[in-house]
Amino acid sequence: MEICLITGTSTGIGRATALHLARNGYKVHATMRNVAKGADMLAVAAAEKLPLVVSQLDVLDAASMARAVERIEAEDGHIDVLVNNAGLSSSSPFETYPEDEHRDVMEANYWGPVRLTQRLLPGMRRRRHGAIVNITSLLGRLAFANQAAYCASKFALEAMSECLALEVAPFGVRVAIIEPGVVASAIFENTKVHYDRESPYRPAIRRNGRFYQTGVPVATPPEAIAAVILEALATDKPRLRYCHGWGVQALERRLAMPDADYVALNALADDDAYYAGLRERLDIDLTRKPTGSAAVTPNFAAGKSS
């Protein structure tokens, strides 16, 4: 039985992946900052007799990560699969981005995976067996205004993962980059938002909010991303990148679009012209009226401030 450590499993992609892998032959160590939030997942695991253990791990705390790995290795001897899923989101124009929040996003989304990977990699390399799955984002390859810190952290994790894949391939260690689009997740409710009605960056803030206001009601279920992660681990024809979810249709078009055109699109003063251009050039339609319950509308789509 493969031994798997997953971070950020209290909700969303992490929770869905923990249960899905446990149902498909993996012993899962589902980690989270507050283990009390894992009670419902443990109840499901107990009812289905799944090999799943909940333990504490905070990706912002190096000592916490070390303790978690030591516990797992003491119990199971080694770790075969690492899924770096835990992360933070924050939203603000770059000019006024609070440095402490910017650093926290980078710590959680980039340095957390770096530290855990470096800790587990020697064992995987010596055994010539293992897999590292890094959850990035559509916004790890597509920059979006008002999301500088989040995009920077995910772009960084993308680059690190690709370099890592090149280095560890000779040792039989697999690296997979999972790039979700908009996924139904509690991360939106926890996103710190800086919304200033007097900001000169109001159009960027408003358009960023419209992207999520449109996408969240039709967001991809986290279970669909969990299935992609299992595919990446189980396939005999592995790929480096797996892009899946609402909005990912824009990626190929953006890669083919001249940078100057993308910058010019965002420079348009008129929202309607911007939305029309986004639909035409990137196949993202923000002109249709958002649907779904207001309860799933993220803070920055609703124009609320942290």
C-alpha positions as CSV (number, residue, x, y, z in Angstrom):
1,M,0.0,0.0,0.0
2,E,1.4,3.4,-1.0
3,I,1.8,5.9,1.8
4,C,0.5,9.3,1.0
5,L,0.9,12.7,2.8
6,I,-1.6,15.4,1.7
7,T,-1.6,19.0,3.0
8,G,-4.6,21.2,3.5
9,T,-7.2,18.5,3.7
10,S,-9.9,20.2,5.9
11,T,-11.9,21.3,2.8
12,G,-12.0,21.4,-0.9
13,I,-9.5,19.7,-3.1
14,G,-7.4,18.4,-0.2
15,R,-10.4,16.7,1.5
16,A,-11.7,15.2,-1.7
17,T,-8.3,13.9,-2.7
18,A,-7.7,12.3,0.7
19,L,-10.9,10.4,0.5
20,H,-10.5,9.5,-3.1
21,L,-7.0,8.1,-2.7
22,A,-7.9,6.2,0.4
23,R,-10.8,4.6,-1.5
24,N,-8.3,3.6,-4.2
25,G,-5.6,1.7,-2.3
26,Y,-3.5,4.4,-0.7
27,K,-2.9,4.9,3.0
28,V,-3.5,8.6,3.4
29,H,-2.2,10.9,6.1
30,A,-4.5,13.8,5.8
31,T,-2.9,16.9,7.4
32,M,-4.3,20.2,8.3
33,R,-3.7,23.1,10.7
34,N,-6.7,22.4,12.9
35,V,-7.3,18.7,13.2
36,A,-10.8,19.4,14.7
37,K,-11.9,20.3,11.2
38,G,-11.1,16.7,10.1
39,A,-13.9,15.1,12.3
40,D,-16.3,14.7,9.4
41,M,-13.7,13.2,7.2
42,L,-12.7,10.7,9.9
43,A,-16.3,9.8,10.3
44,V,-16.6,9.0,6.6
45,A,-13.3,7.0,6.7
46,A,-14.5,5.0,9.7
47,A,-17.9,4.2,8.1
48,E,-16.1,3.1,4.9
49,K,-13.2,1.4,6.7
50,L,-10.7,3.6,4.8
51,P,-7.0,3.7,5.6
52,L,-7.0,7.4,6.5
53,V,-5.3,9.2,9.4
54,V,-5.8,12.9,10.3
55,S,-2.8,14.7,11.8
56,Q,-1.6,18.3,12.4
57,L,0.6,20.1,9.9
58,D,0.9,23.9,9.3
59,V,2.7,24.7,6.1
60,L,3.6,28.1,7.6
61,D,5.5,26.4,10.4
62,A,8.7,24.5,9.6
63,A,8.7,22.8,13.0
64,S,5.1,21.6,12.5
65,M,6.1,20.1,9.1
66,A,9.0,18.3,10.6
67,R,7.0,16.8,13.4
68,A,4.3,15.6,11.0
69,V,6.8,13.8,8.8
70,E,8.5,12.3,11.8
71,R,5.2,10.9,13.0
72,I,4.3,9.4,9.7
73,E,7.7,7.9,9.1
74,A,7.7,6.4,12.6
75,E,4.3,4.8,11.9
76,D,4.8,3.7,8.3
77,G,8.5,3.8,7.7
78,H,8.5,6.1,4.6
79,I,6.3,8.3,2.4
80,D,5.7,7.3,-1.2
81,V,3.4,10.2,-2.3
82,L,3.4,13.9,-1.4
83,V,0.5,16.1,-2.4
84,N,1.3,19.7,-1.8
85,N,-2.2,21.2,-1.7
86,A,-2.4,23.6,1.2
87,G,-2.4,27.3,0.2
88,L,-3.6,30.8,0.8
89,S,-5.2,33.4,-1.4
90,S,-5.2,37.2,-1.2
91,S,-6.5,39.9,-3.5
92,S,-5.2,43.5,-3.9
93,P,-3.7,45.8,-6.5
94,F,0.1,45.3,-6.4
95,E,0.8,48.9,-5.4
96,T,-1.0,48.6,-2.1
97,Y,-0.5,44.9,-1.4
98,P,0.4,44.5,2.4
99,E,3.8,43.0,2.6
100,D,2.9,40.7,5.4
101,E,0.1,39.1,3.4
102,H,2.3,38.9,0.3
103,R,4.9,37.0,2.4
104,D,2.3,34.7,3.9
105,V,1.0,33.7,0.4
106,M,4.5,33.0,-0.8
107,E,5.3,31.0,2.4
108,A,2.2,28.9,2.1
109,N,2.0,28.4,-1.6
110,Y,5.7,28.2,-2.5
111,W,7.9,27.7,0.5
112,G,5.7,25.2,2.2
113,P,5.9,22.8,-0.8
114,V,9.6,23.5,-1.1
115,R,10.4,22.5,2.5
116,L,8.2,19.4,2.5
117,T,9.6,18.2,-0.8
118,Q,13.2,18.7,0.3
119,R,12.5,16.8,3.4
120,L,10.9,13.8,1.6
121,L,13.0,13.7,-1.6
122,P,16.1,12.0,-0.2
123,G,14.1,8.9,0.8
124,M,12.3,8.8,-2.5
125,R,15.5,9.1,-4.4
126,R,17.2,6.4,-2.5
127,R,14.3,4.0,-3.0
128,R,14.0,5.1,-6.6
129,H,10.3,5.4,-6.1
130,G,7.9,8.2,-5.3
131,A,5.7,10.9,-6.5
132,I,5.4,14.6,-5.8
133,V,2.1,16.3,-6.8
134,N,2.0,20.1,-6.6
135,I,-1.3,21.8,-6.9
136,T,-0.8,25.1,-8.7
137,S,-3.6,26.9,-10.6
138,L,-4.7,28.2,-13.9
139,L,-3.3,31.4,-12.4
140,G,0.1,29.7,-12.2
141,R,0.3,30.2,-16.0
142,L,-2.2,33.0,-16.7
143,A,-1.5,36.3,-14.9
144,F,-4.5,38.1,-13.8
145,A,-4.8,41.7,-12.5
146,N,-5.4,42.2,-8.8
147,Q,-3.9,38.7,-8.0
148,A,-0.2,39.5,-8.0
149,A,0.9,37.6,-4.9
150,Y,-1.2,34.5,-5.7
151,C,-0.1,34.4,-9.3
152,A,3.6,35.0,-8.3
153,S,3.4,32.1,-5.8
154,K,1.8,29.7,-8.3
155,F,4.1,30.7,-11.1
156,A,7.1,30.1,-8.8
157,L,5.7,26.6,-7.8
158,E,5.2,25.8,-11.5
159,A,8.8,26.6,-12.3
160,M,10.2,24.8,-9.3
161,S,8.1,21.7,-10.2
162,E,9.3,21.6,-13.8
163,C,13.0,22.0,-12.7
164,L,12.4,19.3,-10.1
165,A,10.9,16.9,-12.6
166,L,14.0,17.2,-14.8
167,E,16.3,16.5,-11.8
168,V,14.5,13.5,-10.3
169,A,13.4,11.7,-13.5
170,P,16.6,9.6,-13.5
171,F,15.8,8.3,-10.0
172,G,12.3,7.1,-10.9
173,V,10.5,9.9,-9.0
174,R,7.4,11.3,-10.7
175,V,6.4,15.0,-10.5
176,A,2.9,16.1,-11.5
177,I,1.7,19.7,-11.7
178,I,-2.1,20.0,-11.2
179,E,-3.5,23.2,-12.6
180,P,-7.2,23.7,-11.5
181,G,-9.4,26.3,-12.9
182,V,-12.1,27.8,-10.6
183,V,-12.9,25.0,-8.2
184,A,-15.7,25.0,-5.5
185,S,-13.7,25.6,-2.4
186,A,-13.7,27.4,1.0
187,I,-10.6,29.3,-0.1
188,F,-12.8,32.0,-1.5
189,E,-14.5,32.6,1.9
190,N,-11.0,32.8,3.5
191,T,-9.5,35.1,0.9
192,K,-8.3,38.4,2.3
193,V,-9.6,41.2,0.1
194,H,-8.6,44.8,-0.2
195,Y,-11.4,46.7,-1.9
196,D,-11.2,50.5,-2.0
197,R,-14.0,52.3,-3.9
198,E,-11.6,55.3,-4.3
199,S,-8.7,53.2,-5.7
200,P,-7.4,54.2,-9.1
201,Y,-7.3,50.4,-9.7
202,R,-11.1,50.1,-9.4
203,P,-11.5,48.6,-12.9
204,A,-8.9,45.8,-12.2
205,I,-10.6,45.0,-8.9
206,R,-14.0,45.0,-10.4
207,R,-13.0,42.8,-13.3
208,N,-11.2,40.3,-11.1
209,G,-14.4,40.1,-9.0
210,R,-16.5,39.5,-12.0
211,F,-14.3,36.6,-13.1
212,Y,-15.0,34.8,-9.8
213,Q,-18.6,36.0,-9.6
214,T,-19.2,34.3,-12.9
215,G,-17.0,31.2,-12.3
216,V,-17.8,30.2,-8.7
217,P,-21.5,29.3,-9.3
218,V,-20.4,26.9,-12.1
219,A,-17.1,25.9,-10.4
220,T,-15.6,22.5,-10.9
221,P,-16.3,20.1,-8.0
222,P,-13.2,19.3,-6.0
223,E,-13.9,15.6,-6.6
224,A,-13.1,16.1,-10.3
225,I,-9.7,17.4,-9.4
226,A,-9.2,14.5,-7.0
227,A,-9.8,12.1,-9.9
228,V,-7.2,14.0,-12.0
229,I,-4.7,13.6,-9.2
230,L,-5.3,9.8,-9.0
231,E,-4.9,9.6,-12.8
232,A,-1.6,11.4,-12.6
233,L,-0.4,8.9,-10.0
234,A,-1.7,5.8,-11.6
235,T,-1.2,6.3,-15.3
236,D,1.6,4.4,-17.1
237,K,1.9,7.4,-19.5
238,P,2.4,10.3,-17.0
239,R,2.4,13.9,-18.1
240,L,4.0,16.8,-16.3
241,R,0.9,19.1,-16.3
242,Y,-2.8,18.4,-15.8
243,C,-5.0,21.4,-16.4
244,H,-8.7,21.0,-15.5
245,G,-11.7,23.1,-14.4
246,W,-13.7,26.2,-15.3
247,G,-11.6,28.8,-17.1
248,V,-8.8,26.5,-18.3
249,Q,-9.9,26.9,-21.9
250,A,-8.2,30.3,-21.8
251,L,-4.7,28.9,-21.3
252,E,-3.9,27.7,-24.8
253,R,-5.3,30.9,-26.3
254,R,-3.3,33.1,-23.9
255,L,-0.1,31.2,-24.8
256,A,-0.8,32.0,-28.4
257,M,-1.7,35.6,-27.8
258,P,1.0,38.2,-28.1
259,D,1.9,39.7,-24.7
260,A,1.3,43.2,-26.0
261,D,-2.2,42.3,-27.0
262,Y,-2.9,40.9,-23.5
263,V,-1.6,44.1,-21.9
264,A,-3.6,46.2,-24.3
265,L,-6.8,44.3,-23.5
266,N,-6.4,45.1,-19.8
267,A,-5.7,48.7,-20.6
268,L,-9.2,49.2,-22.1
269,A,-11.1,51.7,-20.0
270,D,-14.6,50.4,-20.9
271,D,-15.7,47.3,-19.1
272,D,-17.9,46.1,-21.9
273,A,-15.1,46.4,-24.4
274,Y,-12.8,44.4,-22.0
275,Y,-15.4,41.7,-21.5
276,A,-16.0,41.4,-25.2
277,G,-12.3,41.1,-25.8
278,L,-11.8,38.6,-23.1
279,R,-14.6,36.5,-24.7
280,E,-13.2,36.8,-28.2
281,R,-9.5,36.3,-27.4
282,L,-9.6,33.9,-24.4
283,D,-13.0,32.3,-24.6
284,I,-13.9,33.5,-21.1
285,D,-17.4,34.9,-21.1
286,L,-18.0,37.3,-18.2
287,T,-20.9,39.0,-20.0
288,R,-23.5,36.5,-19.0
289,K,-25.4,37.2,-15.8
290,P,-23.9,35.3,-12.8
291,T,-26.0,32.4,-11.6
292,G,-26.2,30.5,-8.4
293,S,-26.6,31.3,-4.7
294,A,-25.0,34.4,-3.3
295,A,-23.8,32.2,-0.5
296,V,-21.1,30.9,-2.8
297,T,-20.0,34.3,-4.1
298,P,-16.4,35.0,-2.9
299,N,-15.6,38.1,-0.9
300,F,-13.8,39.8,-3.7
301,A,-16.6,39.2,-6.1
302,A,-19.1,40.8,-3.7
303,G,-16.9,43.8,-3.1
304,K,-16.4,43.1,0.6
305,S,-13.3,44.2,2.4
306,S,-11.1,42.1,4.8
